[in-house]
């Protein structure tokens, strides 16, 4: 059934006199959006309702073939609305005569207005049917947890898959039960309160509340629940959508904790002392008080003029506190502004403690502390709180980025700042940067994942590791070689969104205070981006992706396409929806692509998954290669209810693959040539050396022989290293112990002993896996000392295997270098063995690291391996 635009397609089945044609014309004349197709009831076997939004049967129930006709129509489509249009109910009531599967009965009254009543029933049925269809699609596809509740009983009537994932309950465990039975109760979040909210929603309309649910495993999840009244199947229900805000609340609490901690933290500052002799009116200051006020060390304070140092607005407070201290002996602790000798305004904290000496003399001793920085921080925190509210209210990542950058520049005084967000295609793009950044760089800087530039690598290192980075001075940092006027900087990760970067043309410009405020801004920005991401997923299923995405009916008829897909082919939704997938613009490259679409639909509608490479020509003539897939979406019975086509542009990937293949071929050719050109003269030299050894007994000739042997080993290892591919083409299940023992036999192990501690199986290229073990064994035999024991086994967590010896081990400072080509500490080693091991592991998609063994020897651990132990995947 096609749901394209507002057009209603009616199939009019006529078994009566020729008056049906007149009814059809009147229906079409009454509505421009109505299309009527009339067929004869004699063609009942050929009826097809695939393109009909409604079927009208014009027949007399007294006709024996009428029931057969109605049943045939219903068998063609079990969901399409079916209307019986007749003036004959066979002498019985309509309820007795009309089959239960007929959706509406419209009697003929012969007054010339029959078509109007028929039109009204058609529009009502189609509208209701479309609403129900759209509701189910949205309900099942929704990116948030949703449930349908009975407002009277509070029971669950329906839940989607997301709701089950969120709560841990299956659909069967939820349907028909109440919150009291499956949701648990917490203080303020009871089943009675939940039922009350359902009733309030019906009476007062939609509402949003925060709630605590208990999962099936007993853990709690905090959610934001949106309750909306809805008419479903003719009944008033409440549609409840849940957003998991547990992490968000934890981050907000953590952020609040940091803000509170920061507000309470006082930076260590200079404190000056003072003393007033009340009897003699003599005032003494320490040098630190003079420094705070900006006066020279020999400045002699005048007690009568001290108040004049304070800001006019603060003088009454200071004068009153000082007077009570002198007259009544009251201590005081106040904060006020002073004007320094050079005209600057600073905040100080003045404390006073009146005392009486043993001989009865009165004096006041106190301190003056410069709290200007603290006051400034308080103002900054206040402004940050204000900006935080703006960030949380922002709706898009771009808007959030601009507010964050403005905050960095205007509030924190960080003029060279920018927010760079991951575009999902290997680039951290500048979402917002200050004008000063553009002046320094000349453009909005982006950071490419594949770039070897140290600035790009630094940004991606922080983003992928989640660890912030402080650069105190680029000129003295040996890890960074950046050609820039920038000397120092901070880089903070923003979760899975991107990075916040702030920098300075001067070295060492980011102390603890700058780092603390920058971290607070980064944390707030991350929380805002998380919220925006969740809302965008909820509000827009398709249009926030760089991929081509759509929806089709099981027969391949396109019902939706996202903006990315439409923009590329320069088409509108109206132009493409309602067409079979193979007739849409994305599949018009040639006949093969159209057939590919047909084959994909056939496989997916049968419940299978289709994936293949698809060439597409855009509206501007651009040709790309896409990774195209078509997957089925099924209901709870397993019936396919829709198909989801997706396409990802892999043009650059295919080009890189082709370039890599070309380079590999060149490398293979080069390796073969080098091997031939090196081995031939080496063989000649070795031959002459053998003759010389037969004739002369000279130690120097033995040294030459050893050099020849080393050159032969170097050639072998260089060839092996050059021919190690970056991927594995053919894998099969291998047995760890069998492979290990087979490899051990091919290596000269001398007095070494092999021990297999545990066994398992996994998929690998047997030949290249053998090379991996052979090189690890050679390494152990050569470096582990006399008669070493080499142990091989499955890692305790089942994530891979290890090879360990009981030799002296590898010092920690050298472990990062052992896989470098040419690295060796042996006079006879080539330095390529462990490099080959790493290449083989990487080609399999594994990771290899070196650490310390149980007996202090070298231990190589290979992880990322899908191990099977006793026939079970670990």
C-alpha positions in Angstrom: 0.0 0.0 0.0 1.5 3.3 -1.0 1.5 6.2 1.4 2.8 9.0 -0.9 1.7 12.6 -0.1 -2.0 13.2 0.5 -3.4 11.2 -2.5 -5.9 8.5 -1.7 -6.1 5.5 -4.1 -9.4 3.8 -4.1 -10.0 0.4 -5.8 -13.8 0.2 -6.7 -15.0 -3.4 -7.2 -18.3 -3.4 -9.1 -20.6 -6.4 -9.3 -23.8 -4.4 -10.0 -25.3 -2.5 -12.9 -23.3 0.2 -14.8 -24.1 2.9 -12.2 -20.8 2.2 -10.6 -19.0 4.3 -13.2 -21.2 7.2 -12.2 -20.2 6.8 -8.5 -16.5 6.6 -9.4 -16.7 9.8 -11.4 -18.6 11.6 -8.6 -16.0 10.5 -6.0 -13.1 11.8 -8.1 -15.0 15.1 -8.9 -15.6 15.6 -5.1 -11.8 15.5 -4.2 -8.8 16.3 -6.4 -6.7 14.1 -4.1 -8.9 11.0 -4.8 -7.9 8.5 -7.5 -10.5 5.8 -8.3 -9.7 2.6 -10.2 -12.8 0.5 -11.2 -12.6 -3.2 -11.8 -15.3 -5.8 -12.6 -16.0 -8.4 -9.9 -15.6 -11.1 -12.6 -11.9 -10.4 -12.5 -11.7 -11.3 -8.8 -8.8 -13.6 -9.3 -6.7 -10.8 -10.8 -7.4 -8.3 -8.1 -4.5 -6.6 -6.5 -4.7 -4.2 -3.6 -1.0 -3.4 -3.4 -1.5 0.2 -4.6 -4.8 0.8 -2.9 -5.4 2.9 0.2 -9.0 1.7 0.4 -11.2 -1.0 -1.4 -14.9 -0.4 -2.0 -17.1 -3.4 -3.0 -20.3 -2.5 -4.7 -22.3 -5.7 -4.5 -25.6 -7.2 -3.3 -25.2 -9.6 -0.4 -28.1 -11.6 -1.8 -25.7 -12.5 -4.7 -24.1 -15.8 -3.9 -20.8 -14.6 -5.3 -20.7 -11.5 -2.9 -19.2 -13.3 0.0 -16.6 -14.9 -2.3 -15.7 -11.4 -3.7 -15.3 -9.9 -0.2 -13.2 -12.8 1.0 -11.0 -12.5 -2.1 -10.4 -8.8 -1.5 -9.5 -9.4 2.1 -7.1 -12.2 1.2 -5.3 -9.9 -1.2 -4.5 -7.4 1.7 -5.4 -8.1 5.3 -4.8 -4.5 6.4 -6.3 -2.3 3.6 -9.6 -0.7 4.7 -12.6 -2.5 3.1 -16.0 -0.8 2.6 -19.2 -2.5 1.6 -21.4 -0.3 -0.6 -24.8 -2.0 -1.0 -28.6 -1.5 -0.6 -29.3 -5.1 0.0 -28.6 -6.9 3.3 -30.5 -10.0 2.5 -33.6 -9.3 4.7 -31.5 -9.4 7.9 -29.9 -6.7 9.9 -26.5 -5.3 8.7 -24.7 -6.8 11.7 -26.0 -10.2 10.8 -25.3 -10.0 7.1 -21.9 -8.2 6.9 -18.7 -10.2 7.4 -16.7 -9.2 10.5 -13.6 -8.4 8.4 -15.4 -5.6 6.6 -14.4 -2.2 8.1 -17.4 -0.2 7.1 -20.9 -0.6 5.6 -22.4 2.3 3.6 -26.1 1.7 2.5 -27.3 3.1 -0.8 -30.2 5.5 -0.3 -30.7 6.5 -3.9 -30.9 10.3 -3.1 -28.1 11.3 -5.4 -25.8 12.0 -2.3 -24.6 8.4 -1.8 -21.2 9.3 -3.1 -20.8 12.0 -0.4 -21.5 9.6 2.4 -19.2 7.0 0.8 -16.5 9.6 0.4 -16.7 10.5 4.1 -16.3 6.9 5.2 -13.3 6.4 2.8 -11.5 9.5 4.1 -12.1 8.6 7.8 -10.9 4.9 7.4 -7.8 5.9 5.4 -6.9 8.6 7.8 -7.2 6.2 10.8 -5.3 3.5 9.0 -2.4 5.8 8.0 -2.2 7.2 11.6 -2.0 3.7 13.0 0.7 2.7 10.5 2.8 5.8 11.2 2.4 5.3 14.9 3.7 1.7 14.7 6.7 2.8 12.6 7.7 5.6 14.9 7.0 3.5 18.0 9.3 0.6 16.9 12.0 2.9 15.3 12.1 5.4 18.1 15.6 6.0 19.4 14.2 6.4 22.9 12.4 4.0 25.2 8.6 4.1 24.7 5.6 2.4 26.3 1.8 2.6 25.9 -0.1 2.7 29.3 -3.7 2.3 30.3 -4.5 5.5 32.3 -7.3 3.7 34.3 -5.4 0.6 35.4 -1.8 1.9 34.9 -0.9 -1.4 33.1 1.6 -1.6 30.2 -0.2 -2.2 26.9 2.8 -2.1 24.6 6.6 -1.4 24.8 9.3 -1.0 22.2 12.7 -2.7 22.1 14.4 0.4 23.5 12.2 0.2 26.6 13.1 -3.4 27.1 16.8 -2.6 26.7 16.6 0.3 29.2 14.7 -1.7 31.9 16.1 -5.2 31.4 12.6 -6.7 31.1 11.3 -8.6 28.1 8.2 -7.4 26.4 6.3 -10.5 27.7 7.3 -9.6 31.3 6.0 -6.0 31.0 2.7 -6.3 29.0 -0.3 -6.4 31.3 1.6 -5.5 34.4 1.8 -2.3 36.5 4.7 -0.1 37.7 4.2 -1.6 41.2 4.9 -5.1 39.8 7.9 -4.3 37.6 9.3 -0.9 38.4 10.1 -1.1 42.0 9.6 1.9 44.4 11.9 4.6 45.7 11.1 7.5 48.0 9.0 10.0 46.0 8.7 7.6 43.0 5.9 5.2 43.9 3.5 3.2 41.8 0.6 5.3 43.2 2.4 8.5 42.0 3.0 6.9 38.6 -0.7 6.1 38.3 -1.6 9.6 39.3 0.6 11.1 36.6 -1.1 8.9 34.0 -4.5 10.2 35.1 -3.2 13.8 35.2 -1.9 13.5 31.6 -5.4 12.6 30.4 -7.0 15.4 32.4 -4.4 18.2 31.9 -2.4 17.3 28.8 1.3 16.4 28.2 3.8 16.7 30.9 7.5 15.9 31.6 8.8 14.6 34.9 12.0 13.1 36.2 11.7 9.6 37.6 13.7 6.7 39.1 13.0 3.3 37.7 14.3 0.0 39.0 15.8 -2.3 36.4 15.1 -6.1 36.4 18.6 -6.6 37.9 17.8 -4.4 40.8 19.9 -1.4 39.7 18.3 2.1 39.4 18.1 4.3 36.4 17.1 7.9 36.4 15.0 9.0 33.5 13.2 12.0 32.1 9.7 10.8 31.3 7.4 12.6 28.8 3.7 11.6 29.0 1.4 12.4 26.2 -2.3 11.5 25.8 -2.9 9.5 22.5 -5.8 7.9 20.7 -4.7 4.4 19.8 -7.1 1.9 18.3 -10.0 4.1 19.2 -9.0 4.1 22.9 -7.5 6.9 25.0 -4.0 5.9 26.1 -0.9 7.5 27.5 2.3 7.4 25.4 5.3 7.5 27.7 8.8 8.3 26.4 11.9 7.7 28.6 15.3 9.4 28.2 18.1 7.9 30.4 19.6 10.9 32.2 21.6 8.9 34.8 24.9 9.8 33.3 23.9 13.3 32.7 22.8 13.8 36.3 26.1 12.2 37.5 28.1 14.6 35.4 26.0 17.5 36.6 26.6 16.4 40.2 30.3 16.0 39.5 30.5 19.4 37.9 28.6 20.9 40.8 31.1 19.2 43.1 34.0 20.7 41.2 32.5 24.1 41.3 31.8 23.9 45.0 35.3 22.6 45.7 36.8 25.4 43.6 34.8 28.1 45.3 36.0 26.8 48.6 39.6 26.5 47.6 41.8 29.4 48.5 45.1 30.0 46.6 48.0 30.5 48.9 48.7 34.2 49.0 50.9 36.7 50.8 49.6 37.8 54.2 50.9 41.0 55.9 50.7 41.8 59.6 49.9 45.0 61.5 49.8 46.2 65.1 48.2 49.2 66.7 49.2 50.4 70.2 45.9 51.8 71.5 47.6 53.8 74.2 50.3 55.5 72.1 48.3 55.4 68.8 51.4 53.9 67.2 50.8 51.8 64.0 53.3 49.3 62.7 53.1 47.3 59.3 55.1 44.5 58.0 56.8 44.8 54.7 54.1 42.6 53.1 51.4 45.1 54.0 53.4 47.8 52.2 53.8 45.5 49.2 50.1 45.0 49.0 49.5 48.7 49.1 52.3 49.5 46.7 54.3 51.8 49.0 58.0 51.7 49.5 59.5 49.7 52.4 60.3 52.8 54.4 56.8 54.1 54.3 55.6 55.2 57.8 51.8 54.6 58.2 49.6 57.2 59.8 46.8 55.7 61.9 44.5 58.7 61.2 44.9 58.2 57.4 44.5 54.4 57.2 40.8 54.5 56.4 41.5 56.8 53.4 43.3 53.9 51.6 39.9 52.1 51.3 37.3 52.5 48.6 34.8 55.3 49.5 31.9 52.7 49.5 33.8 50.5 52.0 35.1 53.2 54.3 32.0 53.3 56.6 32.3 49.5 57.2 36.0 49.7 57.9 35.6 52.7 60.2 32.8 51.1 62.2 34.7 47.7 62.7 37.9 49.5 63.7 36.0 51.7 66.2 34.2 48.8 67.9 37.6 47.0 68.1 39.2 49.9 69.8 36.4 50.9 72.1 34.7 47.6 72.9 37.5 45.2 72.2 35.6 43.3 69.5 37.6 41.3 66.9 36.6 41.7 63.3 37.1 39.9 60.0 36.0 42.0 56.9 36.7 42.2 53.2 37.1 45.6 51.5 38.7 47.3 48.5 41.8 49.4 48.8 43.4 51.8 46.3 47.1 51.1 46.0 49.7 53.9 45.7 49.8 53.5 41.9 46.0 53.7 41.6 45.1 50.0 41.3 42.0 48.7 43.1 42.6 45.5 45.1 40.5 43.4 47.4 41.9 42.6 50.9 40.7 40.7 53.9 41.4 42.5 57.2 41.4 40.6 60.5 41.8 42.2 63.9 42.3 40.6 67.4 42.3 43.1 70.3 44.6 42.0 73.2 45.6 43.2 76.6 49.1 42.6 77.9 50.1 41.5 81.3 50.9 45.0 82.4 47.5 46.2 81.3 48.5 47.8 77.9 46.0 47.4 75.1 46.9 46.7 71.5 45.3 45.3 68.4 47.1 42.8 66.2 45.8 41.7 62.8 46.5 40.6 59.3 45.9 41.9 55.8 45.6 39.4 53.0 45.4 40.2 49.3 42.3 38.4 48.0 42.0 40.1 44.6 42.6 36.9 42.8 40.0 35.1 44.9 37.4 37.9 44.2 38.2 37.7 40.5 37.7 33.9 40.6 34.4 34.4 42.3 33.3 36.7 39.5 34.6 34.2 37.0 32.6 31.4 38.6 29.5 33.5 38.7 29.9 34.3 35.0 30.6 30.6 34.3 27.4 29.6 36.0 25.6 32.0 33.8 27.3 30.7 30.7 26.5 27.1 31.8 22.8 27.9 31.7 23.3 29.2 28.2 25.2 26.1 27.1 22.5 23.8 28.5 19.8 25.8 26.7 21.6 25.7 23.4 20.1 23.3 20.8 22.9 22.4 18.3 26.5 21.5 18.6 27.5 24.6 16.5 25.6 26.9 18.9 27.2 25.2 21.9 30.6 25.6 20.3 30.2 29.3 19.7 29.0 29.9 23.3 31.9 27.9 24.7 34.4 29.8 22.6 32.9 33.2 23.6 33.1 32.1 27.2 36.8 31.2 26.8 37.6 34.5 25.3 35.4 36.9 27.1 35.1 35.3 30.6 38.3 33.3 31.0 40.5 35.7 29.0 41.7 33.0 26.6 41.7 34.8 23.2 43.2 31.9 21.2 40.5 29.3 21.7 38.5 26.9 19.5 36.1 24.0 19.6 36.8 21.2 17.1 34.2 18.5 16.6 34.6 15.1 15.0 32.9 15.0 11.6 32.9 11.2 11.7 35.1 11.1 8.6 38.5 11.5 10.2 38.6 15.2 10.7 38.2 17.3 13.9 36.6 20.4 12.2 36.5 23.9 13.6 33.0 24.4 14.9 33.9 27.7 16.4 37.2 29.7 16.9 38.0 33.2 18.0 39.0 35.9 15.6 42.5 35.9 17.1 42.8 32.2 16.0 42.0 33.2 12.4 44.5 36.0 12.5 47.2 33.7 13.7 46.4 30.7 11.4 44.7 32.5 8.5 41.8 30.1 8.4 39.6 27.9 10.6 42.0 25.1 11.5 40.9 21.5 11.1 42.8 18.4 12.3 43.1 15.4 10.0 43.4 11.9 11.5 45.5 10.7 8.7 47.9 13.7 8.8 51.5 13.3 10.1 51.6 16.9 11.2 52.3 17.0 14.9 49.5 19.4 15.6 47.0 17.0 14.0 48.4 14.1 15.8 48.2 15.9 19.2 44.6 16.8 18.7 43.7 13.2 17.8 45.8 11.8 20.6 43.8 13.8 23.2 40.4 13.0 21.5 41.0 9.3 21.3 42.7 8.8 24.7 40.3 11.1 26.6 43.3 12.6 28.4 44.0 16.3 28.4 47.4 17.7 27.4 49.3 20.7 28.7 52.1 22.1 26.5 54.2 24.5 28.5 56.6 25.5 25.7 56.6 24.0 22.2 60.1 25.1 21.5 61.5 23.0 24.4 59.1 20.0 23.9 61.0 17.4 22.0 57.8 15.5 21.1 56.3 18.3 19.1 57.7 19.8 15.9 55.1 22.4 15.0 55.9 25.3 12.7 53.7 28.0 14.4 53.8 31.2 16.4 52.1 29.3 19.2 54.3 28.5 22.2 52.0 27.0 24.9 48.6 25.6 25.1 45.9 23.3 26.5 44.0 20.6 24.8 40.9 19.0 26.5 38.8 16.1 25.2 35.0 16.7 24.9 33.9 13.1 25.3 33.1 11.5 21.9 32.4 14.9 20.4 35.8 16.5 19.8 38.4 18.7 21.6 38.7 22.2 23.1 42.0 23.9 22.3 43.3 27.1 23.8 46.8 28.5 23.2 49.2 31.4 23.6 52.1 32.9 21.6 54.0 33.0 24.9 55.5 30.0 26.8 54.1 28.8 30.2 50.9 30.8 30.1 48.6 28.1 31.6 49.0 27.7 35.4 46.8 25.8 37.7 44.1 28.4 37.7 43.8 28.6 33.9 43.8 24.8 33.8 41.1 24.5 36.4 38.8 27.0 34.6 39.5 25.5 31.2 38.7 22.0 32.6 35.4 23.3 34.0 34.5 24.9 30.7 35.4 21.6 28.8 33.3 19.5 31.3 30.3 21.9 30.9 30.6 21.9 27.1 30.8 18.1 27.1 27.6 17.8 29.1 25.9 20.3 26.8 27.0 18.4 23.7 25.9 15.1 25.2 22.4 16.5 25.8 22.2 18.0 22.3 23.3 14.7 20.8 20.6 12.8 22.6 17.9 15.3 21.6 19.0 15.3 18.0 18.8 11.5 17.9 15.3 11.7 19.2 14.1 14.6 17.0 15.7 13.5 13.7 16.2 9.8 13.0 17.7 10.3 9.5 19.0 13.8 8.9 21.9 13.9 11.4 24.0 11.3 9.5 26.5 11.6 6.7 25.3 8.3 5.3 22.5 7.8 2.8 19.6 6.4 4.7 16.0 5.6 3.9 13.0 3.4 4.6 11.0 1.2 2.2 8.1 -1.1 2.4 8.8 -4.8 2.2 8.2 -4.8 -1.6 10.9 -2.1 -2.0 8.7 0.9 -2.4 10.6 3.9 -1.0 8.7 5.7 1.8 11.5 8.0 3.2 15.0 9.2 2.4 17.2 11.4 4.5 18.5 14.9 3.5 22.0 13.6 2.7 20.8 11.1 0.2 18.4 13.6 -1.4 21.0 16.3 -1.7 23.5 14.2 -3.4 21.2 13.3 -6.3 19.5 16.7 -6.2 16.0 15.3 -5.7 13.1 16.1 -3.4 11.2 13.6 -1.3 8.1 13.9 -3.4 10.1 12.9 -6.5 11.5 9.7 -5.0 9.0 8.4 -2.5 6.4 6.0 -3.8 8.8 4.5 -6.3 10.4 1.0 -6.2 14.0 1.3 -5.0 15.4 0.3 -8.3 13.7 3.2 -10.0 15.1 5.8 -7.7 18.0 8.1 -8.7 20.6 6.2 -6.6 20.3 3.1 -8.7 20.4 4.5 -12.3 24.1 4.1 -12.9 23.5 1.1 -15.3 21.3 -2.0 -15.6 23.5 -3.9 -13.2 22.9 -1.4 -10.4 19.1 -1.6 -11.0 19.3 -5.4 -10.8 21.4 -5.1 -7.7 18.6 -3.2 -6.0 16.0 -5.8 -7.1 18.1 -8.6 -5.7 18.7 -6.7 -2.5 15.0 -6.2 -2.0 14.2 -9.9 -2.7 16.8 -11.0 -0.1 15.8 -8.5 2.6 12.1 -9.0 2.2 12.8 -12.7 2.9 14.5 -11.8 6.1 18.1 -11.7 4.8 20.8 -9.0 5.0 22.2 -7.6 1.7 25.5 -5.7 1.4 27.5 -4.7 -1.7 29.4 -1.9 -3.4 27.2 0.5 -5.4 28.3 3.2 -7.8 26.2 6.4 -7.6 26.2 9.5 -9.9 25.1 12.7 -8.1 23.0 15.5 -9.4 26.1 17.4 -10.3 27.7 14.5 -12.1 30.0 13.5 -9.3 30.5 9.7 -9.2 31.2 7.9 -6.0 31.4 4.4 -4.7 29.1 3.5 -1.7 29.1 0.7 0.8 25.4 -0.2 0.3 23.3 -2.4 2.6 19.7 -3.3 3.0 18.4 -4.8 6.2 15.0 -6.0 7.2 13.0 -4.7 10.2 10.7 -7.3 11.7 7.8 -7.2 14.2 7.5 -9.4 17.3 6.3 -12.3 15.1 9.3 -12.2 12.8 7.3 -10.7 9.9 9.3 -8.2 7.8 7.5 -4.8 8.2 10.0 -2.5 6.5 13.4 -2.4 4.9 16.2 0.1 5.8 18.6 1.0 2.9 21.9 2.6 3.8 24.9 3.8 1.9 28.3 5.1 3.0 30.7 6.9 0.6 33.9 4.7 0.4 35.4 6.4 -2.7 38.5 7.6 -0.9 38.8 4.2 0.9 38.7 2.4 -2.5 41.3 4.8 -3.9 43.5 4.3 -0.9 43.1 0.5 -1.3 44.1 0.7 -4.9 47.1 2.9 -4.1 48.1 0.5 -1.4 47.8 -2.5 -3.7 50.0 -0.7 -6.3 52.6 0.1 -3.6 52.6 -3.4 -2.4 53.2 -4.7 -5.9 56.1 -2.2 -6.3 57.5 -3.3 -2.9 57.3 -7.0 -3.9 59.0 -6.3 -7.2 61.7 -4.3 -5.4 62.2 -7.0 -2.8 62.7 -9.6 -5.5 65.1 -7.5 -7.4 67.1 -6.6 -4.3 67.1 -10.3 -3.3 68.5 -11.3 -6.7 71.0 -8.5 -6.9 72.3 -9.2 -3.3 72.3 -12.9 -3.3 74.3 -13.4 -6.5 77.4 -11.5 -5.5 77.1 -12.9 -2.0 77.0 -16.4 -3.4 80.2 -15.6 -5.5 81.9 -14.2 -2.4 80.9 -17.2 -0.3 82.2 -19.6 -3.0 85.6 -18.0 -3.1 85.6 -17.8 0.7 85.1 -21.6 0.9 88.1 -22.1 -1.5 90.2 -19.8 0.6 89.3 -21.6 3.8 90.4 -24.9 2.3 93.8 -23.4 1.4 94.4 -21.1 4.4 93.7 -21.5 8.1 93.1 -17.8 8.9 90.9 -16.4 11.7 90.2 -13.4 9.5 88.5 -15.6 6.9 86.2 -17.0 9.7 85.2 -13.4 10.5 84.4 -12.9 6.8 82.3 -16.1 6.8 80.4 -14.8 9.9 79.7 -11.6 8.0 78.4 -13.5 5.0 76.1 -15.5 7.2 74.8 -12.3 8.8 74.2 -10.7 5.4 72.2 -13.8 4.4 70.1 -13.5 7.6 69.6 -9.8 6.9 68.4 -10.5 3.3 66.0 -13.2 4.6 64.5 -11.0 7.2 64.3 -8.0 4.9 62.4 -10.1 2.4 60.1 -11.5 5.1 59.4 -8.0 6.4 58.8 -6.5 2.9 56.3 -9.3 2.0 54.2 -9.0 5.2 50.9 -7.7 4.0 48.7 -5.3 6.1 45.8 -7.7 6.1 45.1 -11.5 6.1 43.2 -12.8 3.1 42.5 -16.4 4.2 42.0 -17.7 7.8 41.0 -21.0 9.2 40.7 -22.4 12.7 44.1 -23.4 14.1 45.0 -25.3 17.3 47.4 -23.3 19.5 49.4 -26.2 20.9 49.8 -27.9 17.5 50.9 -24.7 15.8 53.4 -23.9 18.6 55.0 -27.4 18.6 55.2 -27.4 14.8 56.9 -24.0 14.8 59.3 -25.1 17.6 60.6 -27.9 15.5 61.6 -25.5 12.7 63.8 -23.4 15.0 67.3 -24.2 16.3 66.4 -24.3 20.0 69.5 -25.9 21.4 69.0 -26.7 25.2 65.8 -24.6 25.4 62.6 -26.3 26.7 59.1 -25.7 25.4 56.1 -25.7 27.8 52.5 -25.3 26.7 50.6 -24.2 29.8 47.1 -24.1 28.3 45.5 -24.7 24.9 42.8 -23.2 22.7 41.8 -22.6 19.1 41.2 -19.5 17.0 41.1 -18.3 13.4 44.3 -17.3 11.7 46.5 -17.6 8.6 48.4 -20.8 9.6 51.6 -19.9 7.6 51.9 -16.4 8.9 51.0 -17.5 12.5 53.9 -20.0 12.2 56.2 -17.2 11.3 55.1 -15.3 14.3 55.9 -18.1 16.7 59.2 -18.9 15.0 60.5 -15.4 15.4 59.4 -15.2 19.1 61.1 -18.6 19.8 64.3 -17.4 18.1 64.2 -14.2 20.1 63.8 -16.2 23.4 66.6 -18.7 22.5 69.0 -16.0 21.6 68.4 -13.6 24.5 67.0 -15.7 27.4 70.4 -17.2 28.4 71.4 -20.9 28.8 68.8 -23.6 28.6 65.8 -21.3 28.9 62.2 -22.5 29.3 59.7 -21.0 26.9 56.1 -21.1 28.0 53.1 -20.6 25.7 49.4 -20.4 26.8 46.0 -18.7 26.7 45.7 -15.4 28.6 43.7 -15.6 31.8 40.9 -13.4 30.4 40.8 -15.4 27.2 41.5 -12.4 25.0 44.6 -14.0 23.3 47.8 -15.9 24.0 51.3 -15.3 25.3 54.9 -16.4 24.8 57.1 -16.1 27.9 60.7 -17.0 28.8 62.5 -17.2 32.1 65.5 -15.1 30.9 66.7 -11.7 32.1 63.7 -9.9 30.5 63.6 -6.6 28.7 64.1 -3.4 30.6 61.0 -1.2 30.8 62.7 1.7 29.0 63.4 -0.5 26.0 60.1 -2.2 25.6 58.6 0.4 23.4 61.5 0.1 20.9 61.8 -3.7 20.5 59.3 -3.7 17.6 61.2 -1.1 15.7 62.9 -2.3 12.5 66.6 -2.8 13.0 66.5 -2.6 16.8 68.8 -5.3 18.3 71.3 -5.7 21.2 72.9 -8.8 19.7 76.0 -8.8 17.4 74.4 -11.5 15.3 70.7 -10.4 15.3 69.2 -8.5 12.4 66.7 -6.5 14.4 63.8 -7.5 12.1 62.4 -10.5 13.9 60.1 -8.8 16.3 59.2 -6.2 13.6 57.9 -9.1 11.6 56.0 -10.5 14.6 54.3 -7.1 15.0 53.4 -6.9 11.3 51.8 -10.4 11.4 49.8 -9.6 14.6 48.6 -6.3 13.1 47.6 -7.9 9.8 45.3 -10.2 11.8 43.8 -7.3 13.7 45.6 -8.2 16.9 47.7 -6.2 19.3 51.1 -7.3 20.7 52.8 -5.9 23.8 55.9 -6.9 25.7 55.9 -7.0 29.5 57.6 -8.9 32.4 57.0 -12.6 32.8 56.3 -14.5 36.0 60.0 -15.3 36.5 61.2 -11.9 35.4 61.8 -12.9 31.8 60.3 -11.4 28.6 56.6 -11.9 28.1 54.9 -11.2 24.8 51.1 -10.9 25.0 48.9 -11.0 21.8 45.4 -9.7 22.4 42.2 -9.1 20.4 42.2 -12.8 19.5 38.8 -14.6 19.6 39.9 -17.7 21.5 37.9 -20.9 21.8 38.6 -23.1 24.8 36.8 -26.5 25.0 34.8 -25.5 22.0 33.4 -22.3 23.5 34.3 -18.7 22.7 36.0 -17.1 25.6 
